[in-house]
């Protein structure tokens, strides 16, 4: 059987610092230079104070599962061997939410509020965040 490559996200100029960080194993978040609020995904204006000034800063990479869904349907053949699998929304300790896969946890064992940390997967084209339970 032929192994199919998983689709990779399109790296836009706005998200280049995020993906550069992921390639290095660092979770980078955009942060307002004026009110210091973190934001993700990247955008030109701060939702808290409307400032146009921002920087990219390394985040802790820790948070908790805020929501999740269990994927049973196979929308792309490259994921067929993984179904069912969890897709989680993690509220990072810095505030923004990040959608990610959750490694090493059976789909039925995923729990809201579970503490996770971001690890990184090299997809070949880009580094991608993938969460794992803290302490695992």
Contact map, one row per residue, 1 for C-alpha under 8 A:
1110000000000000000000000000000000000000000000000000000000000000000000000000000000000000000000000000000000000000000000000000000000000000
1111000000000000000000000000000000000000000000000000000000000000000000000000000000000000000000000000000000000000000000000000000000000000
1111100000000000000000000000000000000000000000000000000000000000000000000000010000000000000000000000000000000000000000000000000000000000
0111110000000000000000000000000000000000000000000000000000000000000000000000110000000000000000000000000000000000000000000000000000000000
0011111000000000000000000000000000000000000000000000000000000000000000000000010000000000000000000000000000000000000000000000000000000000
0001111100000000000000000000000000000000000000000000000000000000000000000001011000000000000000000000000000000000000000000010000000000000
0000111110000000000000000000000000000000000000000000000000000000000000000000000000000000000000000000000000000000000000000000000000000000
0000011111000000000000000000000000000000000000000000000000000000000000000000000000000000000000000000000000000000000000000010110000000000
0000001111100000000000000000000000000000000000000000000000000000000000000000000000000000000000000000000000000000000000000000010000000000
0000000111110000000000000000000000000000000000000000000000000000000000000000000000000000000000000000000000000000000000000000000000000000
0000000011111011001000000000000000000000000000000000000000000000000000000000000000000000000000000000000000000000000000000000000000000000
0000000001111111000000000000000000000000000000000000000000000000000000000000000000000000000000000000000000000000000000000000000000000000
0000000000111111000000000000000000000000000000000000000000000000000000000000000000000000000000000000000000000000000000000000000000000000
0000000000011111100000000000000000000000011000000000000000000000000000000000000000000000000000000000000000000000000000000000000000000000
0000000000111111111000000000000000000000110000000000000000000000000000000000000000000000000000000000000000000000000000000000000000000000
0000000000111111111100000000000000000000000000000000000000000000000000000000000000000000000000000000000000000000000000000000000000000000
0000000000000111111110000001000000000000000000000000000100000000000000000000000000000000000000000000000000000000000000000000000000000000
0000000000000011111111000011100000000000000000000000000000000000000000000000000000000000000000000000000000000000000000000000000000000000
0000000000100011111111100000000000000000000000000000000000000000000000000000000000000000000000000000000000000000000000000000011100000000
0000000000000001111111110000000000000000000000000000000000000000000000000000000000000000000000000000000000000000000000000000001000000000
0000000000000000111111111111000000000000000000000000000000000000000000000000000000000000000000000000000000000000000000000000000000000000
0000000000000000011111111111000000000000000000000000000000000000000000000000000000000000000000000000000000000000000000010000011110000000
0000000000000000001111111100000000000000000000000000000000000000000000000000000000000000000000000000000000000000000000010100011100000000
0000000000000000000111111100000000000000000000000000000000000000000000000000000000000000000000000000000000000000000000000000001000000000
0000000000000000000011111110000000000000000000000000000000000000000000000000000000000000000000000000000000000000000000110000001000000000
0000000000000000000011111111000000000000000000000000000001101000000000000000000000000000000000000000000000000000000000000000000000000000
0000000000000000010011001111100000000000000000000000000001111000000000000000000000000000000000000000000000000000000001000000000010000000
0000000000000000110011000111110000000000000000000000000111100000000000000000000000000000000000000000000000000000000000000000000000000000
0000000000000000010000000011111000000111010000000000000111100000000000000000000000000000000000000000000000000000000000000000000000000000
0000000000000000000000000001111100000111110000000000011110000000000000000000000000000000000000000000000000000000000000000000000000000000
0000000000000000000000000000111110011110000000000000011110000000000000000000000000000000000000000000000000000000000000000000000000000000
0000000000000000000000000000011111111110000001000011111000000000000000000000000000000000000000000000000000000000000000000000000000000000
0000000000000000000000000000001111110000000000000010111000000000000000000000000000000000000000000000000000000000000000000000000000000000
0000000000000000000000000000000111110000000000001010110000000000000000000000000000000000000000000000000000000000000000000000000000000000
0000000000000000000000000000000111111000000000011000000000000000000000000000000000000000000000000000000000000000000000000000000000000000
0000000000000000000000000000001111111100000000000000000000000000000000000000000000000000000000000000000000000000000000000000000000000000
0000000000000000000000000000001100111110000001010000000000000000000000000000000000000000000000000000000000000000000000000000000000000000
0000000000000000000000000000111100011111000000000000000000000000000000000000000000000000000001110000000000000000000000000000000000000000
0000000000000000000000000000111100001111111001000000000000000000000000000000000000000000000000110000000000000000000000000000000000000000
0000000000000000000000000000110000000111111000000000000000000000000000000000000000000000000000011100000000000000000000000000000000000000
0000000000000010000000000000010000000011111000000000000000000000000000000000000000000000000000000000000000000000000000000000000000000000
0000000000000110000000000000110000000011111100000000000000000000000000000000000000000000000000000000000000000000000000000000000000000000
0000000000000100000000000000000000000011111111000000000000000000000000000000000000000000000000000000000000000000000000000000000000000000
0000000000000000000000000000000000000000011111000001100000000000000000000000000000000000000000000000000000000000000000000000000000000000
0000000000000000000000000000000000000000001111100111100000000000000000000000000000000000000000000000000000000000000000000000000000000000
0000000000000000000000000000000100001010001111111111000000000000000000000000000000000000000000000000000000000000000000000000000000000000
0000000000000000000000000000000000000000000011111100000000000000000000000000000000000000000000000000000000000000000000000000000000000000
0000000000000000000000000000000000101000000001111100000000000000000000000000000000000000000000000000000000000000000000000000000000000000
0000000000000000000000000000000001100000000001111110000000000000000000000000000000000000000000000000000000000000000000000000000000000000
0000000000000000000000000000000000000000000011111111000000000000000000000000000000000000000000000000000000000000000000000000000000000000
0000000000000000000000000000000111000000000011001111110000000000000000000000000000000000000000000000000000000000000000000000000000000000
0000000000000000000000000000000100000000000111000111110000000000000000000000000000000000000000000000000000000000000000000000000000000000
0000000000000000000000000000000111000000000110000011111000000000000000000000000000000000000000000000000000000000000000000000000000000000
0000000000000000000000000000011111000000000000000011111100000000000000000000000000000000000000000000000000000000000000000000000000000000
0000000000000000000000000000011110000000000000000000111110000000000000000000000000000000000000000000000000000000000000000000000000000000
0000000000000000100000000001111000000000000000000000011111000000000000000000000000000000000000000000000000000000000000000000000000000000
0000000000000000000000000001111000000000000000000000001111100000000000000000000000000000000000000000000000000000000000000000000000000000
0000000000000000000000000111100000000000000000000000000111110000000000000000000000000000000000000000000000000000000000000000000000000000
0000000000000000000000000111100000000000000000000000000011111000000000000000000000000000000001000000000000000000000000000000000000000000
0000000000000000000000000010000000000000000000000000000001111100000000000000000000000000000011000000000000000000000000000000000000000000
0000000000000000000000000110000000000000000000000000000000111110000000000000000000000000000110000000000000000000000011100000000000000000
0000000000000000000000000000000000000000000000000000000000011111000000000000000000000000000110000000000000000000001111000000000000000000
0000000000000000000000000000000000000000000000000000000000001111100000000000000000000000011110000000000000000000001110000000000000000000
0000000000000000000000000000000000000000000000000000000000000111110000000000000000000000011110000000000000000001111100000000000000000000
0000000000000000000000000000000000000000000000000000000000000011111100000000000000000001111000000000000000000011111100000000000000000000
0000000000000000000000000000000000000000000000000000000000000001111100000000000000000001111000000000000000000001100000000000000000000000
0000000000000000000000000000000000000000000000000000000000000000111110000000000000000001110000000000000000000001000000000000000000000000
0000000000000000000000000000000000000000000000000000000000000000111111000000000000000111100000000000000000000101000000000000000000000000
0000000000000000000000000000000000000000000000000000000000000000001111100000000000000111000000000000000000000000000000000000000000000000
0000000000000000000000000000000000000000000000000000000000000000000111110000000000011110000000000000000000100000000000000000000000000000
0000000000000000000000000000000000000000000000000000000000000000000011111100000000111110000000000000000000000000000000000000000000000000
0000000000000000000000000000000000000000000000000000000000000000000001111100000000111000000000000000000000000000000000000000000000000000
0000000000000000000000000000000000000000000000000000000000000000000000111110000000110000000000000000000000000000000000000000000000000000
0000000000000000000000000000000000000000000000000000000000000000000000111111101100100000000000000000000000000000000000000000000000000000
0000000000000000000000000000000000000000000000000000000000000000000000001111101000000000000000000000000000000000000000000000000000000000
0000010000000000000000000000000000000000000000000000000000000000000000000111111100000000000000000000000000000000000000000000000000000000
0001000000000000000000000000000000000000000000000000000000000000000000000111111100000000000000000000000000000000000000000000000000000000
0011110000000000000000000000000000000000000000000000000000000000000000000001111110000000000000000000000000000000000000000000000000000000
0000010000000000000000000000000000000000000000000000000000000000000000000111111111100000000000000000000000000000000000000000000000000000
0000000000000000000000000000000000000000000000000000000000000000000000000101111111100000000000000000000000000000000000000000000000000000
0000000000000000000000000000000000000000000000000000000000000000000000000000011111100000000000000000000000000000000000000000000000000000
0000000000000000000000000000000000000000000000000000000000000000000000000000001111111000000000000000000000000000000000000000000000000000
0000000000000000000000000000000000000000000000000000000000000000000000111100001111111000000000000000000000000000000000000000000000000000
0000000000000000000000000000000000000000000000000000000000000000000001111000000001111100000000000000000000100000000000000000000000000000
0000000000000000000000000000000000000000000000000000000000000000000001110000000001111110000000000000010001100000000000000000000000000000
0000000000000000000000000000000000000000000000000000000000000000000111100000000000011111000000000000110000100100000000000000000000000000
0000000000000000000000000000000000000000000000000000000000000000000111100000000000001111100000000011110000000000000000000000000000000000
0000000000000000000000000000000000000000000000000000000000000000111110000000000000000111110000000011110000000000000000000000000000000000
0000000000000000000000000000000000000000000000000000000000000000111100000000000000000011111000001111000000000000000000000000000000000000
0000000000000000000000000000000000000000000000000000000000000011111000000000000000000001111100001111000000000000000100000000000000000000
0000000000000000000000000000000000000000000000000000000000000011110000000000000000000000111110111100000000000000000000000000000000000000
0000000000000000000000000000000000000000000000000000000000001111000000000000000000000000011111111100000000000000000000000000000000000000
0000000000000000000000000000000000000000000000000000000000011111000000000000000000000000001111110000000000000000000000000000000000000000
0000000000000000000000000000000000000100000000000000000000110000000000000000000000000000000111110000000000000000000000000000000000000000
0000000000000000000000000000000000000110000000000000000000000000000000000000000000000000001111111000000000000000000000000000000000000000
0000000000000000000000000000000000000111000000000000000000000000000000000000000000000000001111111100000000000000000000000000000000000000
0000000000000000000000000000000000000001000000000000000000000000000000000000000000000000111100111110000000000000000000000000000000000000
0000000000000000000000000000000000000001000000000000000000000000000000000000000000000000111100011111000000000000000000000000000000000000
0000000000000000000000000000000000000000000000000000000000000000000000000000000000000011110000001111100000000000000000000000000000000000
0000000000000000000000000000000000000000000000000000000000000000000000000000000000000011110000000111110000000000000000000000000011100000
0000000000000000000000000000000000000000000000000000000000000000000000000000000000000111000000000011111000000000000000000000000011100000
0000000000000000000000000000000000000000000000000000000000000000000000000000000000001111000000000001111110000000000000000000000001111000
0000000000000000000000000000000000000000000000000000000000000000000000000000000000000000000000000000111110000000000000000000000001111000
0000000000000000000000000000000000000000000000000000000000000000000000000000000000000000000000000000011111000000000000000000000000011000
0000000000000000000000000000000000000000000000000000000000000000000000000000000000000000000000000000011111101100000000000000000000011000
0000000000000000000000000000000000000000000000000000000000000000000000000000000000001000000000000000000111111100000000000000000000000000
0000000000000000000000000000000000000000000000000000000000000000000001000000000000011100000000000000000011111100000000000000000000000000
0000000000000000000000000000000000000000000000000000000000000000000000000000000000000000000000000000000001111100000000000000000000000000
0000000000000000000000000000000000000000000000000000000000000000000000000000000000000000000000000000000011111110000000000000000000000000
0000000000000000000000000000000000000000000000000000000000000000000100000000000000000100000000000000000011111111010000000000000000000000
0000000000000000000000000000000000000000000000000000000000000000100000000000000000000000000000000000000000001111110000000000000000000000
0000000000000000000000000000000000000000000000000000000000000001111100000000000000000000000000000000000000000111110000000000000000000000
0000000000000000000000000000000000000000000000000000000000000001110000000000000000000000000000000000000000000011111000000000000000000000
0000000000000000000000000000000000000000000000000000000000000001100000000000000000000000000000000000000000000111111100000000000000001000
0000000000000000000000000000000000000000000000000000000000000111100000000000000000000000000000000000000000000000111110000000000000001100
0000000000000000000000000000000000000000000000000000000000000111100000000000000000000000010000000000000000000000011111000000000000111100
0000000000000000000000000000000000000000000000000000000000001110000000000000000000000000000000000000000000000000001111100000000000111100
0000000000000000000000000010000000000000000000000000000000001100000000000000000000000000000000000000000000000000000111110000000011110000
0000000000000000000000001000000000000000000000000000000000001000000000000000000000000000000000000000000000000000000011111000000011110000
0000000000000000000001101000000000000000000000000000000000000000000000000000000000000000000000000000000000000000000001111100001111100000
0000000000000000000000000000000000000000000000000000000000000000000000000000000000000000000000000000000000000000000000111110001111000000
0000000000000000000000100000000000000000000000000000000000000000000000000000000000000000000000000000000000000000000000011111111100000000
0000010100000000000000000000000000000000000000000000000000000000000000000000000000000000000000000000000000000000000000001111111100000000
0000000000000000000000000000000000000000000000000000000000000000000000000000000000000000000000000000000000000000000000000111111000000000
0000000100000000000000000000000000000000000000000000000000000000000000000000000000000000000000000000000000000000000000000111111000000000
0000000110000000001001100000000000000000000000000000000000000000000000000000000000000000000000000000000000000000000000000111111100000000
0000000000000000001101111000000000000000000000000000000000000000000000000000000000000000000000000000000000000000000000011111111110000000
0000000000000000001001100000000000000000000000000000000000000000000000000000000000000000000000000000000000000000000000011110011111000000
0000000000000000000001000010000000000000000000000000000000000000000000000000000000000000000000000001100000000000000001111000001111100000
0000000000000000000000000000000000000000000000000000000000000000000000000000000000000000000000000001111000000000000001111000000111110000
0000000000000000000000000000000000000000000000000000000000000000000000000000000000000000000000000001111000000000000111110000000011111000
0000000000000000000000000000000000000000000000000000000000000000000000000000000000000000000000000000011110000000000111100000000001111101
0000000000000000000000000000000000000000000000000000000000000000000000000000000000000000000000000000011110000000011110000000000000111111
0000000000000000000000000000000000000000000000000000000000000000000000000000000000000000000000000000000000000000001110000000000000011111
0000000000000000000000000000000000000000000000000000000000000000000000000000000000000000000000000000000000000000000000000000000000001111
0000000000000000000000000000000000000000000000000000000000000000000000000000000000000000000000000000000000000000000000000000000000011111
